[in-house]
Structure formats: structure tokens, C-alpha cells
Amino acid sequence: MTTKIITTEIKEAAEIIRNGGLVAVPTETVYGLAGNGMNEETVHEIYRVKGRPEIKPLSLMVHDASAMEKYCEDVPQAAYALAEKFWPGPLTIVLKSKDMVPSIVRAGGSTVGLRCPDHPQTLTLLTECDLPLAAPSANLSGAPSPKTAQAVLDGLGGEIDAVIDGGECGIGQESTIIDMSQTPYRILRQGALPEVDIKRALAENMTVFGITGGTGCGKTTALNEIAALGGLVIDCDEVYHRLGRTSEELREKLTARFGDVYDDGVLNTKKIGQVVFYDADALLELNAITHGAVGEEVERMLGEYAMSGGTLAAVDAIALIESGMAEKYRPLVGILAPVEERVKRIMARDGITEDYARHRITSQKSDDFYREHCDWILVNDSTTEAFAKKCKNYFMEVMNNHE
């Protein structure tokens, strides 16, 4: 067999594939060995030419995310979000397969990987074929993955019908594979797309409420409703104190700027408070360090939760707006309550005097501040039960609209 080199004759390549032939195709990662993924004989030939064991499943190249609904079932919304973000691109998404996908493609399993390559010639080929293409890397099993058409010919020349010469592949590394057929989602192969980017994209697709407001307003009641709906609740104050105990990076930054503010490896907030209390510039530097560290940890927590299949979360902080974190978490919900009610709650909760309770309230941001900066205001001016119901109704309305 003479392997033909194709450059612009994409319709000819499509005809070869429709007739059961094999064509090596360029992608942004490496060259793939493509054939009709719905034809069992063609898939057998791909395995034979590569010397690949048939116990190893193949992925399917597709033109866009509509293929998920066509060839897969029980597709999570998060899979569409990743496709929207990274397709065309170096990401293979593994999902539960419909029976129409040949068993040999799935190696007898119940899942199939889908990938949309970022290369104009191959995308055109997919459109012309109107077929999903089984397409492992175009090399003999165990050999380096080819980055050029010549490298394909050196390994498979005479064994395949054609190779589309699309130039040298820009990345030269296989796609990242994520299994989304069950939760938690798992990275099966770390490839060209970093895992951190996948986690960030999944977190961005979640409904993440920013919750803020002064002490004694009832944020805990609102957060309890998020938790009752199955959401993750992140308390930024708790995160800050935990990092003060566990983060070596935070410790290095704080001690470099503020000196000995740790006792037995634990951040002494009173010590650092004494340093910054009368120094506005020092306070700004402290906030820059701590807000940055807390923000990074919150992003990590959200990414991990999204990988577990989570779709709902809330980030709670009094200084959510001032820290700049509020821009990431929307809707931003301000929790307000009448001053007299707040005084009673703080006195009962913290065992402090009325004067001290009022002092704490007046030292914090005003209701007008939250009304100006928040997307939504929930006023806690009745019973705990009534306020909880108000919160639940609002959160569910937002979630339904997000879907």
C-alpha cells in the first residue's frame, strides 16, 4: 500500500474514511490515526496497525459538544462546561457510553472518551465525514508519538491509506484525560492541559454565593441553608486561622514583614494586631498577604469540591468586599438585621456587655455599604425560622435560574 500525503484534499480524506480506510490526522498535540469509530472492522484495523492491545479503549474525535448527547448518557452539566471552555483543545472527556458506540472502541467497558481537536484541517475532516473518528496517536505502540507527517510515514508508511500534512504539532504532548462518568471526577492522564485549569473551570461553573454582613446579622442561618441544600460552606475566617497554623509560605511572608508573630508555630493574632493597629500602611500590607493566601486556599477548596461533583457553595467573610474576593463569587448576598436585634444576639452569643456589643457593631461597615456593593440583600428581621425559609427560597431561585 502506498500512503498518500494530503494537504488540501480534505474531501478525499473523508471519502477514504467513509470507505473504511485509515488516515493520519494532525491535531494541536500529536498526529492521530483516524478511522470510522462506528465501524468495527475499521477499529480492528487501527488496533492491528498500531500493534495496540484491544483491551485498551480508544477515544473518539468529534466536531463539537453536541456529540456528548448523541453518543453518551447521563452527561453532567460540568462536562458541557469543560467542553465550552477547552474545546477545541487538548482535553479528552470520558463519559458513560450509549450502546451505539461499538464495544471494541470501549474495549468492552461502559465508557467512551470524546475529544475535539484544535486543528482546522481535522475539524474540516470531521465535518466532511459526519462521523466520530477513533483516533489514537499515529505511532506503533511504545514508539514516540509523532509530531509531523514525516514521523507518521516513518512509522506507519505503507500500512495506512493517507496522512494529512498539517505541519508540526504545536504542543507535542497528548491530551489530558478526565473521567466524568462518575463522581468524583478523576484525571486519568495528565497531558497538555494542566489539572489546575480544569479545576478552576469546574469551580467557575458552580453556583458560588458570596455571603457577607456584620456580626450578629444571621449569616450562620443563611449558611446553614446552603449546607442543607448540599452545598459547601467556606468560612474565610476559619481558613485564615487554619493557614496561620499550617501554611509555611504564609508564615515566611508574615515573619519577613512583621517579625516574631508566631508562638510555637501558631500565628498570634494579638501580636500582629499590635503591630498594625496604629500603622495604616502595615495593615494594608497585612491584608495583601493574608487576603492573597486565603483567596488561593478558597480557590483550591472550590476546585476540589467541583471535582467531587459539587455544584453549590458559599464563601463567607465579613471583609469579602474589601478583600476583592467578592468579584469572584456571585451573587454577592448581604445579610442585614436591625441594630437592636444584633446587640441582643451578640450579647447572648459572646457573653459581652451591651456597650461592647454596640461598639463592635459601630466599628463595622454600615448597612448602606452592603446595600451599595451587594447584588442582593436579605434582611433578618423576624424569627430564625422565618429568615431560614427566606434564605432557602432565594438560594433555590438562583440555583434554578443558573441551571
N, C-alpha and C positions, 0 to 999 in steps of 0.2 A: 504494500500500500504506500502510495506517495502522499505525504502530509502537505496539504496546500496552505500557503500563507495568505491570509486575507487581511486587507486593511480597511477598505470602504464597502466591500460587497457583503453587507450585513444580511441582506435578504437571502443571499446564497448560503450563508452560515445557518440561518434559521431553517432553510429547506433541508439542509443536512441533518439538523437535529430532529425535525419533524419526521424524517425518514429513518430515524433510529441511529444516526451516526453520532460521533463524538467530536466536540470542538473545544479546544483550549481557549479560555477567555481571560482577558485582563480585568483586574479589579484594583482598588486602591491599596490592597495589601499584597497578595501574590496572585499568580495565574492559577485559575481553576480549571479542572477537567469536567466539562459540562455535557450533559445528555438529558434527554427527556426523563424527568423524575417520575412520571406516571407510567413509564414503560418498563416492566420488569426485566425484559431481555436486555434493554439498554443499560440498566443499572447493573445487571450481572457483568456486562462487558466493562463497565467502569471499574468494578472490583478486580476483574481479570487483568486489565491493562496496568493498573497500579500495583497489582500484587498485594492488594489490601484484604485482610480477612473480612468475611461477610458478617462477623459478629460485631463489627464496628459500624455504627449507623452513619448515614450521610445526612447532611443538611440540604435544604432546598433554597436555591436562589429565586427570589421573587421580585416583582417590579415595585410593589408598594405594600402598605399595611393592610390593604383590603384582602390580601391573601390569608391573613390570620383567620378571618371569619370563614373563608372558603375551605381551608384545609385543616383548621384546628377547632377545638371546642373548649368551653369553659375558659375563655380568654380573659384574664384580668384586665381591668382598665389600665393598670400600670404598664402593661405590655404595649398598649397603644401609645401611652405617653412616651415610653422609651423610643418607640419607632418614630414618633413625630420629632423627637429631639435628635436622634442619631442616624436615622435612615434618610437617604443612602449613607452608608458608613460601615465601619468595621465592628459591627455588633451582630452576633447570632443569638436569636431568642428561641429557646426551647419551650414548646407548649404541648399540651395533650393533643394527640393527632386524631383526626377523623379516619374512619376505616378506608376512605377513598385513597389515602396515601399508601402505596404498596408496602407490604410488610418488609420486603428486602431493604427498602430505604431506611426503615426504622430498626433494622436488624432484629425484627421480631418483637420490639418493645412497643410501648404505648405512646411515645412522644416523638416529636419531629422538630428539628431546628430550622428556623427561617432566617434568611439573610438577604438584605437588599444592598448590592454592591455599588460603590460610588465610582462608577466609570461610565462615561457616555456611550461607548460602543456596546458594552454589555447590557446597559439599560435599554438601548435600542433593540438589541437582540431579544431581550425578554419580551418587549412589546411585540416584535415581529413574530416570535414563536407563539405567544399567548399560552405559554406552558411554564410550570415551575421546573427549574433545572437542578438535577442532582449534580453537585459540583464540589468535590473535594479538591485539594491542591493538585496541580497538574505535574506530579512527580511520581517516581517509583517510591513505594512505601519505604521509609527510612532514609531517603535521599533528601537533600535540602530543598525547600520549597522554591520554585522558580520565580524570579522577578522580571524576566524578559522572555520574549517569544523564542529567542535562540536557545535559552536554557531549557525551555519546554521541548524543542526539537532535539536537543542533545540527549534528553532522557526518554522521550516518547515518540520521536520521529519515526514514521513508518508504522506506528501502532494506532494512530488516530487519524481522522479524516482531515482536520484542518486546525489551524491556530490563528486567532485574530491578533494581529500585531498592534497592540495599543501602547507600545513604548514600555519603558521601565516602570515598574510599580513604585509608587511614591513612598509607601510605608515599609513594605518588605517584611511585615510581620502579620501572622494570621489574626483573624478577628477574635475579639473577646466573646466567650460563650456564657450566657446566663440562662439558668434553668428556672423558668417561671411556671412550670407545670404544677407546682405545689409550693406551699409556704413552709419554712422561709425560703425565699429565693436564694439560689446559690450560683456563685461564679465557678463554672466547670473548667474554664481555661482562661487564664489572664493573657490577653493579647494586646492589640494596638490601642484599644480604648481602656483607659485607667478605671479601676473599680471605683475610685473616689468620685469620678464624674458620673458614673451610673447611680451611685447612692445619692448624690446631690440632686440628680434629675428626678429620681423617685420621690425624694423628700419634697421637692418643689411641686410635685403633682398631688401631694396630700392636702387636705384641709387643715391648716395650722392657724388657730386663733392666737392672737396676741392678747393677753389679759393683763390689765393694769388698773391702778387705782390706789388711793391712800389706805393706810392701816385702818382696820375696823369697818371697812365698807362691805365686806362679804365676798371677797374674791374666792375664799375657800369653798363657799357654797357653789359658786359658778364652776370652779374646777372639779368639784365632786360630780357635777352633772356631765362634764366631759368624760371623766373616768367611767361613769355609769353607762355611757354610750360606747364604751370600749376604746376610748382614746388614751393616748399617752399624755401625762401631765408632767411638765418640766418646770421645776421651781428654780429660777436663776439664783436666788439667794442660797439655796442648798447646793447648787452646782459650784458657786463661788467658794463656799466653806469646804466642800469636798476637795476642790482643786488646791485650796490652801493647805490641805493635809497630804495630798498625793502627787501634785504636779511639780516635778523637779524644774521644769522650764519656768513655771511661774515663780518658784522660789528664787531662782537665779536672777530673774529680772527685778523682783521686788528688793532683794537684798543688795543688788548692784546699785539701785537708786535710793533706797531708804535705810540701808544699813541693817542692823540686827533686829528684825521684827518677827523672828520665829523663836518659839520656845519648844525645845525638844522635837523639832521638825514640824511643828504646827504653827500656822500663821496666827500671831497675836493681834487681833483687830484693834484692841485698845492701844497698843503701842503704835501701830501705823496711824491710828486716828490722831494721836498726839502730834505726830509729825506733820500731818496735812491740815489739821484743824485751823491753823492761823496762816496757812500758806496756800493761796488760791491756785498758783501755778503747780505746786506739788500735788494738789488734789486733782487737777486736770491730768497730770502725768499718771497718777494712780489709776484714775478712771480709764485712761487709754490702755494701760496694761491689763487691768482686770476685766474690763468690758471685752477686750480682744480675746482674752483667754476663755472667758465664759461663752462668748459667741462661737468660738471654734468648737468647744465641747458640746454646745447645744446642736450645732450642725452635725457633729458626729453622731449624737444620740438620735437625731431625727433620721439620719441616713440608715442607721442600724435598724430603727423601728420600721422604716419603709421597706427594708429588705425582708423583714419578717411578715410583710403583707399588710402592715398598718396603713390606715388611710386618714386617721383623725388624730390631732394632737393639739395641745395648748401650751404656750410658753408664758410663764407668769413672772413678772418683775415690776416692782414699783417704778424703777427707772428705765422701763422698757423704751420709752420715747427718747429720753435724754441720752441713752447709750447708743442710739442709732439702730438698734436691733429691730425696732418696730417696723422699719421699712421692709423687712423680710417676711413678717408674719401678719397676714391679713385674712379676715377682717381684724382690725385692732379695736378691742372692746374695752371701754372704760366702765368700771364699776363704781357707782356713786351711792352715797347714803346721807341722810340728814345728820348734821353735826352731833345733835344730842344723842341720837342712836349710836353713833360711832363712839362717843365718850363712854356710854354705858357698856358697850361691848369690850372696849379696850380695858376698862377698869376691871371687869369681871374676868377677862381672859388673862391679863398680865399681873393682876393684883397690885395695881398702882393707884395713886391718888387722882382725884378729878382734875386738879391743877396740872399734874404731869401729863394726863391724857390729853387735855386741851392743848398743852404746849406741843406735844407730838403732832397733833393734827394741824396746828397753825404753822408748823415748820415744814410741812409738806406742800405739794402743789395744790392749787385751788381747783374747785370743780370746773371753773371756766377754762383752765388749762386743758383738762381732759376733754371737755366739750369741743375745744378748738382742734385738738390733734387726733381724736379717735374717730373711727369710722362709724361706731355705734356706741350708744350709752345705755346701760342697764341700771336702773335706779332701784336700790334695795330699801324700800320704804314701807314694807309690810312684814308679814311673818316670814320665817325662814322657809316654810313650806311653799308659800306663795312665790317667793323670789326664786326658789329652786325650779318651780314649774315655768316661771317666766324665762329663766335661762335655758331650760331644756327645749322649750318651744322655739326660741331664737336659734339655738345651735342646730336643731334639726332642720329648720327652714333653710339655713345657709348650706348645710350639707346636701339637702335635696336639690338646691339650685346648682351646687357645684357638680353634681352628677349629670 
